[in-house]
Structures are given as structure tokens and as C-alpha cells.
């Protein structure tokens, strides 16, 4: 039995779209920040009888809803040549409708706990590769601070780009709904690939945005990192929007408008968003408390979580 803890991450340079073929390989490189203060804690036990059992936040999950997690467990069982069913118990200490992808921290914690519970001495890079097959963004949560995920001939490689202290960045998660139902990212990506007249433009722009954001992070340039991150999210959503994949709600646009107004008043405030309507505002440590209050006052914003760069997945 082994327990692992992982934190969610937010992409500064987004990935959107998969490469053709098997293996869940992103079509473009991405770069994220792992967030402290919010965690998924997952315990895996091998050696049971019958079917694998997966319990999320106290609720036993039906097989159909957890096919990717079951595939991950199967591949660990095969690599370790062990028999017997697995029992997985996973808890998030943040609400699943918080606008933070629980699949990233979830698959990172599962991949680490499962390999260690099976007695495998898999390298962190290979654990990240296992997590990526469940959810591509999960590969980045194996590493702390700022992390990249870069597709290559062999698949995709995750690695740390800069440690937690590289930038005094804060992420203000503006939660705008308790409703967790959105078009899942894999469905939204596939629809964008198949139907968006701007998907080719996104595939062309994303690697350049990634390279520029990576350079800004490595140089410790907070303002440039935040500015380019906002552009990456807007380019991704523009390509999705043209395929009818819409994650914006009225309040999402109200937060974006407030962010632009704050910026016009001289504040560091840039917005990013993923496959859901919540807005994550990027700012400096110094400005974060005041800005969180301002954003919390936008009608329709339910609460604002303040997150800082955090560590990679670990076995406590
Ligand atoms: O990890 P997935 O395949 O669910 O996709 C995540 C996609 C985004 O969050 C929108 C962008 C990213 O790079 O994390």
C-alpha cells in the first residue's frame, strides 16, 4: 500500500489538441505552474480479490467513468508482473468545481502511488509518462514549480523548467459556478481539430508562444510571462470558439473586463482559463491580496482562491 500526494497545475502556455495516433500525445508543447495549497491524496493497494475498486471522494466509481484510471493500473500491474485487484482511494482537498483540473493532480497522484505500491522504481520522468496517458496535463504535476511537456518522436517528455521560487507569481482562481458540467477537454479538443477553421493557426502559434513564455520564465520576467500567458489562453479559446466549443459565460467576460480595467490602472493582472468558465488571474505576490478582493467584488464571482507555485508529486 502506498499513498502519494499531487497538486493541480495551470498551463501558462496551453496545450489544446492531440497528435494523430495512439498514446495521448499533445499536438503542441505546453508549460505550467504547479500550485501549492490544493492537493489530491491517493492510496493504492494491490493484492485484493475480484475487480479493481476506485473510490473518489468517498464514492465508489463505476467502471465506465474510470476507464483511463483502470488502464493505468493495468499497465502498472503488467510492468510489475503482479496479480490481484487494486483498491484506489483518492480525495481532493479542493472542490471539484473549483475551476482547477482535478484530472491533473488525480492522474499524477495515481501514477506515483500505483508504481510505488507495485514495488516499481520507475523514474519520475517515466511516472510522468504514465500519468500523461491518463490526462496529458497530469504529466506536468509530477514536477514542482514551472514545468514543460514537449511532444517528441517517442511521445512527450515532461520536465521542470524552473523551480518554485523562479517568479513571484500568484494565481487567483476566480470561481464563477458550482456547476461542474462542461464539454470535457478531450471532446472539446477533438471538435476543435475536426471543425475549427483556426485550428491550423493555433498549431502554428502555440509553439512560438510556448518558446517565448519559457524564455520569460527562465529569465525571471514576471510581467512578460503573465502577458504572454493571457495571449496563449485567448489563442486557444479563439480556435475552440470557431468550432462552437464555448467555455465562456457572461461572468467570465465580466472578469476579463475587470482584469483589463485593473491593468489600465497600472496593476499586474492577466487572465487565463481552461476547459471551463472560471478565470485564473495571474499577478505578483505583492499585489495578490488587494487584487483578490477586487476580483471577489465582481458580481457573479463566488470566491477567489489565492495559489502560489508549489512542489511536484511526492510520497509523504
Ligand atoms: O489534460 P487534459 O487532456 O485534460 O487537457 C488540459 C487542457 C487545458 O487545461 C485546457 C490546457 C493545458 O495545457 O492544461
py3Dmol code that shows the C-alpha trace and the ligand (Angstrom):
import py3Dmol

protein = """\
ATOM      1  CA  UNK A   1       0.000   0.000   0.000  1.00  0.00           C
ATOM      2  CA  UNK A   2       1.363   3.449  -0.921  1.00  0.00           C
ATOM      3  CA  UNK A   3      -0.051   6.970  -0.644  1.00  0.00           C
ATOM      4  CA  UNK A   4       1.006   9.803  -2.966  1.00  0.00           C
ATOM      5  CA  UNK A   5       0.119  13.497  -2.970  1.00  0.00           C
ATOM      6  CA  UNK A   6      -0.029  15.724  -6.071  1.00  0.00           C
ATOM      7  CA  UNK A   7      -1.057  19.319  -6.719  1.00  0.00           C
ATOM      8  CA  UNK A   8      -3.023  20.660  -9.699  1.00  0.00           C
ATOM      9  CA  UNK A   9      -1.262  22.802 -12.288  1.00  0.00           C
ATOM     10  CA  UNK A  10      -2.350  25.680 -14.523  1.00  0.00           C
ATOM     11  CA  UNK A  11      -0.930  25.938 -18.035  1.00  0.00           C
ATOM     12  CA  UNK A  12       0.653  29.299 -18.835  1.00  0.00           C
ATOM     13  CA  UNK A  13       1.396  28.089 -22.388  1.00  0.00           C
ATOM     14  CA  UNK A  14      -1.657  25.957 -23.206  1.00  0.00           C
ATOM     15  CA  UNK A  15      -1.858  22.655 -24.965  1.00  0.00           C
ATOM     16  CA  UNK A  16      -5.048  22.049 -26.958  1.00  0.00           C
ATOM     17  CA  UNK A  17      -5.364  19.183 -29.440  1.00  0.00           C
ATOM     18  CA  UNK A  18      -3.768  15.740 -29.704  1.00  0.00           C
ATOM     19  CA  UNK A  19      -1.299  14.423 -32.219  1.00  0.00           C
ATOM     20  CA  UNK A  20      -2.821  11.844 -34.600  1.00  0.00           C
ATOM     21  CA  UNK A  21      -2.449   8.212 -33.486  1.00  0.00           C
ATOM     22  CA  UNK A  22      -2.399   6.442 -30.138  1.00  0.00           C
ATOM     23  CA  UNK A  23      -0.700   7.348 -26.862  1.00  0.00           C
ATOM     24  CA  UNK A  24      -2.487  10.582 -25.881  1.00  0.00           C
ATOM     25  CA  UNK A  25       0.314  12.821 -27.176  1.00  0.00           C
ATOM     26  CA  UNK A  26      -0.378  16.591 -27.215  1.00  0.00           C
ATOM     27  CA  UNK A  27      -0.120  18.306 -30.604  1.00  0.00           C
ATOM     28  CA  UNK A  28       1.824  21.258 -29.137  1.00  0.00           C
ATOM     29  CA  UNK A  29       4.267  21.901 -26.278  1.00  0.00           C
ATOM     30  CA  UNK A  30       2.925  23.419 -23.037  1.00  0.00           C
ATOM     31  CA  UNK A  31       4.283  24.994 -19.858  1.00  0.00           C
ATOM     32  CA  UNK A  32       2.542  25.159 -16.497  1.00  0.00           C
ATOM     33  CA  UNK A  33       2.911  26.195 -12.894  1.00  0.00           C
ATOM     34  CA  UNK A  34       2.192  23.605 -10.205  1.00  0.00           C
ATOM     35  CA  UNK A  35       0.044  25.076  -7.413  1.00  0.00           C
ATOM     36  CA  UNK A  36       0.647  24.732  -3.682  1.00  0.00           C
ATOM     37  CA  UNK A  37      -2.138  24.583  -1.127  1.00  0.00           C
ATOM     38  CA  UNK A  38      -4.524  22.363  -3.081  1.00  0.00           C
ATOM     39  CA  UNK A  39      -3.936  18.625  -3.208  1.00  0.00           C
ATOM     40  CA  UNK A  40      -5.092  15.215  -4.274  1.00  0.00           C
ATOM     41  CA  UNK A  41      -4.106  12.366  -1.931  1.00  0.00           C
ATOM     42  CA  UNK A  42      -4.335   8.882  -3.423  1.00  0.00           C
ATOM     43  CA  UNK A  43      -3.707   5.488  -1.815  1.00  0.00           C
ATOM     44  CA  UNK A  44      -3.240   2.354  -3.931  1.00  0.00           C
ATOM     45  CA  UNK A  45      -3.296  -1.178  -2.503  1.00  0.00           C
ATOM     46  CA  UNK A  46      -2.599  -4.260  -4.649  1.00  0.00           C
ATOM     47  CA  UNK A  47      -3.454  -7.849  -3.823  1.00  0.00           C
ATOM     48  CA  UNK A  48      -7.230  -7.823  -3.465  1.00  0.00           C
ATOM     49  CA  UNK A  49      -9.701 -10.322  -4.971  1.00  0.00           C
ATOM     50  CA  UNK A  50     -12.147  -9.707  -7.830  1.00  0.00           C
ATOM     51  CA  UNK A  51     -12.356  -6.417  -9.714  1.00  0.00           C
ATOM     52  CA  UNK A  52     -10.361  -3.232  -9.140  1.00  0.00           C
ATOM     53  CA  UNK A  53     -12.194  -0.732  -6.926  1.00  0.00           C
ATOM     54  CA  UNK A  54     -11.791   3.031  -7.351  1.00  0.00           C
ATOM     55  CA  UNK A  55     -13.177   5.354  -4.664  1.00  0.00           C
ATOM     56  CA  UNK A  56     -13.162   9.113  -5.375  1.00  0.00           C
ATOM     57  CA  UNK A  57     -14.008  11.462  -2.536  1.00  0.00           C
ATOM     58  CA  UNK A  58     -15.717   8.563  -0.723  1.00  0.00           C
ATOM     59  CA  UNK A  59     -17.824   7.390  -3.696  1.00  0.00           C
ATOM     60  CA  UNK A  60     -17.173   4.062  -5.470  1.00  0.00           C
ATOM     61  CA  UNK A  61     -16.809   4.839  -9.192  1.00  0.00           C
ATOM     62  CA  UNK A  62     -18.492   2.837 -11.973  1.00  0.00           C
ATOM     63  CA  UNK A  63     -16.041   1.128 -14.378  1.00  0.00           C
ATOM     64  CA  UNK A  64     -17.222   3.221 -17.342  1.00  0.00           C
ATOM     65  CA  UNK A  65     -16.399   6.522 -15.645  1.00  0.00           C
ATOM     66  CA  UNK A  66     -12.846   5.484 -14.752  1.00  0.00           C
ATOM     67  CA  UNK A  67     -11.607   3.611 -17.837  1.00  0.00           C
ATOM     68  CA  UNK A  68      -8.396   5.657 -18.112  1.00  0.00           C
ATOM     69  CA  UNK A  69      -7.522   5.095 -14.434  1.00  0.00           C
ATOM     70  CA  UNK A  70      -8.159   1.352 -14.864  1.00  0.00           C
ATOM     71  CA  UNK A  71      -5.908   1.277 -17.943  1.00  0.00           C
ATOM     72  CA  UNK A  72      -3.141   2.955 -15.924  1.00  0.00           C
ATOM     73  CA  UNK A  73      -3.468   0.339 -13.161  1.00  0.00           C
ATOM     74  CA  UNK A  74      -3.419  -2.480 -15.749  1.00  0.00           C
ATOM     75  CA  UNK A  75      -0.159  -1.230 -17.237  1.00  0.00           C
ATOM     76  CA  UNK A  76       1.480  -0.947 -13.782  1.00  0.00           C
ATOM     77  CA  UNK A  77       0.283  -4.460 -12.887  1.00  0.00           C
ATOM     78  CA  UNK A  78       1.750  -5.806 -16.145  1.00  0.00           C
ATOM     79  CA  UNK A  79       5.088  -3.984 -15.652  1.00  0.00           C
ATOM     80  CA  UNK A  80       5.419  -5.336 -12.101  1.00  0.00           C
ATOM     81  CA  UNK A  81       4.128  -8.821 -13.031  1.00  0.00           C
ATOM     82  CA  UNK A  82       1.742  -8.859 -10.086  1.00  0.00           C
ATOM     83  CA  UNK A  83      -1.682 -10.434  -9.759  1.00  0.00           C
ATOM     84  CA  UNK A  84      -4.606  -9.360  -7.699  1.00  0.00           C
ATOM     85  CA  UNK A  85      -7.024  -6.483  -7.778  1.00  0.00           C
ATOM     86  CA  UNK A  86      -6.186  -2.901  -6.867  1.00  0.00           C
ATOM     87  CA  UNK A  87      -8.051  -0.683  -4.454  1.00  0.00           C
ATOM     88  CA  UNK A  88      -7.659   3.059  -5.116  1.00  0.00           C
ATOM     89  CA  UNK A  89      -8.855   5.699  -2.657  1.00  0.00           C
ATOM     90  CA  UNK A  90      -8.488   9.306  -3.775  1.00  0.00           C
ATOM     91  CA  UNK A  91      -9.510  12.553  -2.067  1.00  0.00           C
ATOM     92  CA  UNK A  92      -9.264  16.162  -3.262  1.00  0.00           C
ATOM     93  CA  UNK A  93      -8.984  18.845  -0.585  1.00  0.00           C
ATOM     94  CA  UNK A  94     -10.351  21.385  -3.081  1.00  0.00           C
ATOM     95  CA  UNK A  95     -13.890  21.390  -4.521  1.00  0.00           C
ATOM     96  CA  UNK A  96     -14.085  19.569  -7.864  1.00  0.00           C
ATOM     97  CA  UNK A  97     -15.993  22.576  -9.239  1.00  0.00           C
ATOM     98  CA  UNK A  98     -13.234  24.958  -8.152  1.00  0.00           C
ATOM     99  CA  UNK A  99     -12.100  25.502 -11.723  1.00  0.00           C
ATOM    100  CA  UNK A 100      -8.913  23.560 -11.118  1.00  0.00           C
ATOM    101  CA  UNK A 101      -8.417  20.430 -13.167  1.00  0.00           C
ATOM    102  CA  UNK A 102      -8.619  17.565 -10.693  1.00  0.00           C
ATOM    103  CA  UNK A 103      -7.616  15.190 -13.516  1.00  0.00           C
ATOM    104  CA  UNK A 104      -4.070  16.646 -13.489  1.00  0.00           C
ATOM    105  CA  UNK A 105      -3.412  16.115  -9.779  1.00  0.00           C
ATOM    106  CA  UNK A 106      -5.545  12.947  -9.848  1.00  0.00           C
ATOM    107  CA  UNK A 107      -3.578  11.087 -12.534  1.00  0.00           C
ATOM    108  CA  UNK A 108      -0.242  12.370 -11.168  1.00  0.00           C
ATOM    109  CA  UNK A 109      -1.021  11.034  -7.673  1.00  0.00           C
ATOM    110  CA  UNK A 110      -2.433   7.776  -9.082  1.00  0.00           C
ATOM    111  CA  UNK A 111       0.590   7.093 -11.310  1.00  0.00           C
ATOM    112  CA  UNK A 112       3.037   7.728  -8.466  1.00  0.00           C
ATOM    113  CA  UNK A 113       1.081   5.749  -5.837  1.00  0.00           C
ATOM    114  CA  UNK A 114       0.429   2.800  -8.207  1.00  0.00           C
ATOM    115  CA  UNK A 115       4.065   2.396  -9.332  1.00  0.00           C
ATOM    116  CA  UNK A 116       5.376   2.620  -5.773  1.00  0.00           C
ATOM    117  CA  UNK A 117       2.669   0.294  -4.377  1.00  0.00           C
ATOM    118  CA  UNK A 118       3.656  -2.214  -7.074  1.00  0.00           C
ATOM    119  CA  UNK A 119       7.274  -2.014  -5.906  1.00  0.00           C
ATOM    120  CA  UNK A 120       8.496  -0.385  -9.134  1.00  0.00           C
ATOM    121  CA  UNK A 121      11.420   2.003  -9.033  1.00  0.00           C
ATOM    122  CA  UNK A 122      10.173   3.898 -12.116  1.00  0.00           C
ATOM    123  CA  UNK A 123      11.943   7.262 -12.727  1.00  0.00           C
ATOM    124  CA  UNK A 124       9.905  10.435 -12.208  1.00  0.00           C
ATOM    125  CA  UNK A 125      10.039  11.087 -15.973  1.00  0.00           C
ATOM    126  CA  UNK A 126       8.535   7.637 -16.613  1.00  0.00           C
ATOM    127  CA  UNK A 127       5.886   8.120 -13.912  1.00  0.00           C
ATOM    128  CA  UNK A 128       5.021  11.395 -15.685  1.00  0.00           C
ATOM    129  CA  UNK A 129       4.727   9.471 -18.947  1.00  0.00           C
ATOM    130  CA  UNK A 130       2.308   7.034 -17.316  1.00  0.00           C
ATOM    131  CA  UNK A 131       0.236   9.923 -15.910  1.00  0.00           C
ATOM    132  CA  UNK A 132       0.171  11.592 -19.356  1.00  0.00           C
ATOM    133  CA  UNK A 133      -1.606   8.603 -20.855  1.00  0.00           C
ATOM    134  CA  UNK A 134      -4.477   9.278 -18.436  1.00  0.00           C
ATOM    135  CA  UNK A 135      -4.535  13.063 -18.795  1.00  0.00           C
ATOM    136  CA  UNK A 136      -1.788  14.894 -20.674  1.00  0.00           C
ATOM    137  CA  UNK A 137      -1.678  17.845 -18.283  1.00  0.00           C
ATOM    138  CA  UNK A 138      -1.117  15.392 -15.370  1.00  0.00           C
ATOM    139  CA  UNK A 139       2.451  14.722 -16.538  1.00  0.00           C
ATOM    140  CA  UNK A 140       3.317  18.295 -15.505  1.00  0.00           C
ATOM    141  CA  UNK A 141       2.086  17.801 -11.905  1.00  0.00           C
ATOM    142  CA  UNK A 142       4.892  15.301 -11.220  1.00  0.00           C
ATOM    143  CA  UNK A 143       7.243  18.281 -11.131  1.00  0.00           C
ATOM    144  CA  UNK A 144       7.244  21.364  -8.903  1.00  0.00           C
ATOM    145  CA  UNK A 145       7.480  24.991  -9.927  1.00  0.00           C
ATOM    146  CA  UNK A 146       7.362  25.593 -13.676  1.00  0.00           C
ATOM    147  CA  UNK A 147       7.150  22.523 -15.901  1.00  0.00           C
ATOM    148  CA  UNK A 148       7.051  21.840 -19.633  1.00  0.00           C
ATOM    149  CA  UNK A 149       5.501  18.992 -21.618  1.00  0.00           C
ATOM    150  CA  UNK A 150       7.097  18.685 -25.050  1.00  0.00           C
ATOM    151  CA  UNK A 151       5.997  16.210 -27.732  1.00  0.00           C
ATOM    152  CA  UNK A 152       8.849  14.302 -29.438  1.00  0.00           C
ATOM    153  CA  UNK A 153       9.332  11.208 -31.651  1.00  0.00           C
ATOM    154  CA  UNK A 154       8.945   8.885 -28.659  1.00  0.00           C
ATOM    155  CA  UNK A 155       5.797  10.510 -27.231  1.00  0.00           C
ATOM    156  CA  UNK A 156       6.052  13.523 -24.943  1.00  0.00           C
ATOM    157  CA  UNK A 157       8.561  14.476 -22.261  1.00  0.00           C
ATOM    158  CA  UNK A 158       7.740  16.380 -19.057  1.00  0.00           C
ATOM    159  CA  UNK A 159      10.471  18.227 -17.149  1.00  0.00           C
ATOM    160  CA  UNK A 160      10.951  21.092 -14.735  1.00  0.00           C
ATOM    161  CA  UNK A 161      11.927  24.361 -16.406  1.00  0.00           C
ATOM    162  CA  UNK A 162      12.409  26.495 -13.271  1.00  0.00           C
ATOM    163  CA  UNK A 163      11.914  25.949  -9.519  1.00  0.00           C
ATOM    164  CA  UNK A 164       9.055  27.300  -7.388  1.00  0.00           C
ATOM    165  CA  UNK A 165      10.886  30.498  -6.447  1.00  0.00           C
ATOM    166  CA  UNK A 166      11.793  31.470 -10.028  1.00  0.00           C
ATOM    167  CA  UNK A 167       8.957  34.010 -10.258  1.00  0.00           C
ATOM    168  CA  UNK A 168       6.933  35.806  -7.523  1.00  0.00           C
ATOM    169  CA  UNK A 169       3.773  34.642  -9.313  1.00  0.00           C
ATOM    170  CA  UNK A 170       0.341  34.225  -7.731  1.00  0.00           C
ATOM    171  CA  UNK A 171      -2.676  32.609  -9.398  1.00  0.00           C
ATOM    172  CA  UNK A 172      -6.071  33.994  -8.322  1.00  0.00           C
ATOM    173  CA  UNK A 173      -8.674  31.364  -9.137  1.00  0.00           C
ATOM    174  CA  UNK A 174     -11.991  33.182  -9.660  1.00  0.00           C
ATOM    175  CA  UNK A 175     -14.689  30.547  -9.179  1.00  0.00           C
ATOM    176  CA  UNK A 176     -17.810  31.540 -11.122  1.00  0.00           C
ATOM    177  CA  UNK A 177     -20.089  28.500 -10.806  1.00  0.00           C
ATOM    178  CA  UNK A 178     -20.553  25.385  -8.659  1.00  0.00           C
ATOM    179  CA  UNK A 179     -21.751  23.542 -11.743  1.00  0.00           C
ATOM    180  CA  UNK A 180     -19.041  21.089 -12.883  1.00  0.00           C
ATOM    181  CA  UNK A 181     -20.657  20.235 -16.239  1.00  0.00           C
ATOM    182  CA  UNK A 182     -18.686  21.495 -19.251  1.00  0.00           C
ATOM    183  CA  UNK A 183     -17.612  19.914 -22.538  1.00  0.00           C
ATOM    184  CA  UNK A 184     -14.736  17.615 -21.402  1.00  0.00           C
ATOM    185  CA  UNK A 185     -11.336  18.794 -22.673  1.00  0.00           C
ATOM    186  CA  UNK A 186     -10.765  15.695 -24.841  1.00  0.00           C
ATOM    187  CA  UNK A 187     -14.151  16.200 -26.565  1.00  0.00           C
ATOM    188  CA  UNK A 188     -13.570  19.952 -26.991  1.00  0.00           C
ATOM    189  CA  UNK A 189     -10.109  19.332 -28.468  1.00  0.00           C
ATOM    190  CA  UNK A 190     -11.363  16.766 -30.946  1.00  0.00           C
ATOM    191  CA  UNK A 191     -14.212  19.035 -32.063  1.00  0.00           C
ATOM    192  CA  UNK A 192     -11.743  21.913 -32.482  1.00  0.00           C
ATOM    193  CA  UNK A 193      -9.394  19.724 -34.561  1.00  0.00           C
ATOM    194  CA  UNK A 194     -12.214  18.455 -36.752  1.00  0.00           C
ATOM    195  CA  UNK A 195     -14.227  21.651 -37.219  1.00  0.00           C
ATOM    196  CA  UNK A 196     -12.294  24.827 -36.409  1.00  0.00           C
ATOM    197  CA  UNK A 197     -11.053  26.878 -39.393  1.00  0.00           C
ATOM    198  CA  UNK A 198      -8.492  28.304 -36.937  1.00  0.00           C
ATOM    199  CA  UNK A 199      -7.036  25.040 -35.618  1.00  0.00           C
ATOM    200  CA  UNK A 200      -4.122  25.237 -38.082  1.00  0.00           C
ATOM    201  CA  UNK A 201      -3.443  28.801 -36.939  1.00  0.00           C
ATOM    202  CA  UNK A 202      -3.394  27.593 -33.306  1.00  0.00           C
ATOM    203  CA  UNK A 203      -0.961  24.755 -34.143  1.00  0.00           C
ATOM    204  CA  UNK A 204       1.254  27.339 -35.823  1.00  0.00           C
ATOM    205  CA  UNK A 205       1.111  29.924 -32.996  1.00  0.00           C
ATOM    206  CA  UNK A 206       1.274  27.673 -29.906  1.00  0.00           C
ATOM    207  CA  UNK A 207       4.929  26.528 -30.198  1.00  0.00           C
ATOM    208  CA  UNK A 208       6.086  30.153 -30.586  1.00  0.00           C
ATOM    209  CA  UNK A 209       4.032  31.248 -27.563  1.00  0.00           C
ATOM    210  CA  UNK A 210       5.479  28.305 -25.624  1.00  0.00           C
ATOM    211  CA  UNK A 211       9.078  29.254 -26.547  1.00  0.00           C
ATOM    212  CA  UNK A 212       8.536  32.897 -25.599  1.00  0.00           C
ATOM    213  CA  UNK A 213       6.829  32.014 -22.289  1.00  0.00           C
ATOM    214  CA  UNK A 214       9.583  29.524 -21.468  1.00  0.00           C
ATOM    215  CA  UNK A 215      12.233  32.192 -22.118  1.00  0.00           C
ATOM    216  CA  UNK A 216      10.352  34.718 -19.934  1.00  0.00           C
ATOM    217  CA  UNK A 217      10.051  32.204 -17.050  1.00  0.00           C
ATOM    218  CA  UNK A 218      13.740  31.264 -17.247  1.00  0.00           C
ATOM    219  CA  UNK A 219      14.671  34.978 -17.340  1.00  0.00           C
ATOM    220  CA  UNK A 220      12.530  35.619 -14.225  1.00  0.00           C
ATOM    221  CA  UNK A 221      10.394  38.144 -16.171  1.00  0.00           C
ATOM    222  CA  UNK A 222       7.022  38.087 -14.394  1.00  0.00           C
ATOM    223  CA  UNK A 223       5.290  40.797 -16.471  1.00  0.00           C
ATOM    224  CA  UNK A 224       6.211  39.158 -19.780  1.00  0.00           C
ATOM    225  CA  UNK A 225       5.248  35.685 -18.523  1.00  0.00           C
ATOM    226  CA  UNK A 226       1.801  36.914 -17.484  1.00  0.00           C
ATOM    227  CA  UNK A 227       1.216  38.935 -20.655  1.00  0.00           C
ATOM    228  CA  UNK A 228       2.117  36.051 -22.985  1.00  0.00           C
ATOM    229  CA  UNK A 229       0.135  33.552 -20.899  1.00  0.00           C
ATOM    230  CA  UNK A 230      -3.008  35.616 -21.448  1.00  0.00           C
ATOM    231  CA  UNK A 231      -2.342  35.525 -25.209  1.00  0.00           C
ATOM    232  CA  UNK A 232      -1.863  31.753 -25.179  1.00  0.00           C
ATOM    233  CA  UNK A 233      -5.236  31.206 -23.489  1.00  0.00           C
ATOM    234  CA  UNK A 234      -7.004  33.629 -25.841  1.00  0.00           C
ATOM    235  CA  UNK A 235      -5.492  31.959 -28.927  1.00  0.00           C
ATOM    236  CA  UNK A 236      -6.536  28.523 -27.663  1.00  0.00           C
ATOM    237  CA  UNK A 237     -10.098  29.658 -26.938  1.00  0.00           C
ATOM    238  CA  UNK A 238     -10.338  31.504 -30.267  1.00  0.00           C
ATOM    239  CA  UNK A 239      -9.597  28.259 -32.105  1.00  0.00           C
ATOM    240  CA  UNK A 240     -12.116  26.376 -29.945  1.00  0.00           C
ATOM    241  CA  UNK A 241     -14.780  29.081 -30.297  1.00  0.00           C
ATOM    242  CA  UNK A 242     -14.648  28.821 -34.092  1.00  0.00           C
ATOM    243  CA  UNK A 243     -15.688  25.176 -33.728  1.00  0.00           C
ATOM    244  CA  UNK A 244     -18.561  26.057 -31.383  1.00  0.00           C
ATOM    245  CA  UNK A 245     -16.641  24.926 -28.287  1.00  0.00           C
ATOM    246  CA  UNK A 246     -17.527  27.733 -25.877  1.00  0.00           C
ATOM    247  CA  UNK A 247     -16.318  27.777 -22.257  1.00  0.00           C
ATOM    248  CA  UNK A 248     -17.160  31.456 -21.643  1.00  0.00           C
ATOM    249  CA  UNK A 249     -20.157  32.527 -19.617  1.00  0.00           C
ATOM    250  CA  UNK A 250     -21.284  36.140 -19.096  1.00  0.00           C
ATOM    251  CA  UNK A 251     -19.436  36.338 -15.766  1.00  0.00           C
ATOM    252  CA  UNK A 252     -16.253  35.016 -17.427  1.00  0.00           C
ATOM    253  CA  UNK A 253     -16.302  38.035 -19.740  1.00  0.00           C
ATOM    254  CA  UNK A 254     -17.048  40.356 -16.799  1.00  0.00           C
ATOM    255  CA  UNK A 255     -13.892  39.101 -15.044  1.00  0.00           C
ATOM    256  CA  UNK A 256     -11.877  39.588 -18.238  1.00  0.00           C
ATOM    257  CA  UNK A 257     -13.210  43.166 -18.458  1.00  0.00           C
ATOM    258  CA  UNK A 258     -12.244  43.837 -14.838  1.00  0.00           C
ATOM    259  CA  UNK A 259      -8.772  42.440 -15.498  1.00  0.00           C
ATOM    260  CA  UNK A 260      -8.320  44.836 -18.431  1.00  0.00           C
ATOM    261  CA  UNK A 261      -9.533  47.753 -16.271  1.00  0.00           C
ATOM    262  CA  UNK A 262      -7.143  46.829 -13.457  1.00  0.00           C
ATOM    263  CA  UNK A 263      -4.319  46.677 -15.977  1.00  0.00           C
ATOM    264  CA  UNK A 264      -5.253  50.082 -17.380  1.00  0.00           C
ATOM    265  CA  UNK A 265      -4.947  51.358 -13.797  1.00  0.00           C
ATOM    266  CA  UNK A 266      -1.365  50.078 -13.630  1.00  0.00           C
ATOM    267  CA  UNK A 267      -1.828  46.745 -11.881  1.00  0.00           C
ATOM    268  CA  UNK A 268      -0.268  43.419 -12.883  1.00  0.00           C
ATOM    269  CA  UNK A 269      -3.339  41.397 -13.926  1.00  0.00           C
ATOM    270  CA  UNK A 270      -3.618  38.929 -16.800  1.00  0.00           C
ATOM    271  CA  UNK A 271      -6.292  36.290 -17.325  1.00  0.00           C
ATOM    272  CA  UNK A 272      -6.128  32.652 -18.337  1.00  0.00           C
ATOM    273  CA  UNK A 273      -8.782  29.929 -18.483  1.00  0.00           C
ATOM    274  CA  UNK A 274      -9.050  26.231 -19.300  1.00  0.00           C
ATOM    275  CA  UNK A 275     -11.896  23.928 -20.325  1.00  0.00           C
ATOM    276  CA  UNK A 276     -14.382  25.677 -18.031  1.00  0.00           C
ATOM    277  CA  UNK A 277     -15.723  29.170 -17.282  1.00  0.00           C
ATOM    278  CA  UNK A 278     -13.562  30.004 -14.246  1.00  0.00           C
ATOM    279  CA  UNK A 279     -10.909  32.672 -14.776  1.00  0.00           C
ATOM    280  CA  UNK A 280      -7.425  32.405 -13.273  1.00  0.00           C
ATOM    281  CA  UNK A 281      -5.794  35.794 -12.852  1.00  0.00           C
ATOM    282  CA  UNK A 282      -2.003  35.947 -12.924  1.00  0.00           C
ATOM    283  CA  UNK A 283      -0.383  38.594 -10.749  1.00  0.00           C
ATOM    284  CA  UNK A 284       2.556  39.298  -8.446  1.00  0.00           C
ATOM    285  CA  UNK A 285       2.847  38.147  -4.819  1.00  0.00           C
ATOM    286  CA  UNK A 286       2.788  41.789  -3.640  1.00  0.00           C
ATOM    287  CA  UNK A 287      -0.426  42.641  -5.441  1.00  0.00           C
ATOM    288  CA  UNK A 288      -2.286  39.374  -4.866  1.00  0.00           C
ATOM    289  CA  UNK A 289      -4.255  40.160  -1.693  1.00  0.00           C
ATOM    290  CA  UNK A 290      -5.639  43.500  -2.932  1.00  0.00           C
ATOM    291  CA  UNK A 291      -6.391  42.078  -6.350  1.00  0.00           C
ATOM    292  CA  UNK A 292      -8.207  39.066  -4.876  1.00  0.00           C
ATOM    293  CA  UNK A 293     -10.535  41.481  -3.050  1.00  0.00           C
ATOM    294  CA  UNK A 294     -11.220  43.472  -6.231  1.00  0.00           C
ATOM    295  CA  UNK A 295     -11.958  40.335  -8.247  1.00  0.00           C
ATOM    296  CA  UNK A 296     -14.128  38.913  -5.462  1.00  0.00           C
ATOM    297  CA  UNK A 297     -16.317  42.028  -5.807  1.00  0.00           C
ATOM    298  CA  UNK A 298     -17.180  41.304  -9.466  1.00  0.00           C
ATOM    299  CA  UNK A 299     -20.874  40.275  -9.455  1.00  0.00           C
ATOM    300  CA  UNK A 300     -21.102  36.519 -10.111  1.00  0.00           C
ATOM    301  CA  UNK A 301     -17.660  35.630  -8.726  1.00  0.00           C
ATOM    302  CA  UNK A 302     -18.400  33.177  -5.918  1.00  0.00           C
ATOM    303  CA  UNK A 303     -14.924  33.112  -4.344  1.00  0.00           C
ATOM    304  CA  UNK A 304     -11.283  33.707  -5.146  1.00  0.00           C
ATOM    305  CA  UNK A 305      -8.576  31.193  -4.194  1.00  0.00           C
ATOM    306  CA  UNK A 306      -5.015  32.536  -3.991  1.00  0.00           C
ATOM    307  CA  UNK A 307      -2.414  29.950  -5.041  1.00  0.00           C
ATOM    308  CA  UNK A 308       1.380  30.107  -5.227  1.00  0.00           C
ATOM    309  CA  UNK A 309       3.867  27.906  -7.101  1.00  0.00           C
ATOM    310  CA  UNK A 310       4.162  24.556  -5.351  1.00  0.00           C
ATOM    311  CA  UNK A 311       6.068  21.256  -5.270  1.00  0.00           C
ATOM    312  CA  UNK A 312       5.796  18.219  -7.506  1.00  0.00           C
ATOM    313  CA  UNK A 313       4.044  14.971  -6.575  1.00  0.00           C
ATOM    314  CA  UNK A 314       5.561  13.057  -3.652  1.00  0.00           C
ATOM    315  CA  UNK A 315       5.108  10.094  -1.320  1.00  0.00           C
ATOM    316  CA  UNK A 316       4.630  11.564   2.172  1.00  0.00           C
TER     317      UNK A 316
END
"""
ligand_1 = """\
14
LIG
O -5.029 17.219 -19.545
P -6.184 17.319 -20.478
O -6.000 16.435 -21.660
O -7.499 17.175 -19.801
O -6.194 18.796 -21.131
C -5.952 20.010 -20.465
C -6.178 21.142 -21.407
C -6.027 22.537 -20.819
O -6.161 22.528 -19.427
C -7.116 23.452 -21.379
C -4.688 23.160 -21.221
C -3.468 22.627 -20.532
O -2.389 22.629 -21.177
O -3.552 22.222 -19.346
"""
view = py3Dmol.view(width=600, height=400)
view.addModel(protein, "pdb")
view.setStyle({"model": 0}, {"cartoon": {"style": "trace"}})
view.addModel(ligand_1, "xyz")
view.setStyle({"model": 1}, {"stick": {}})
view.zoomTo()
view.show()
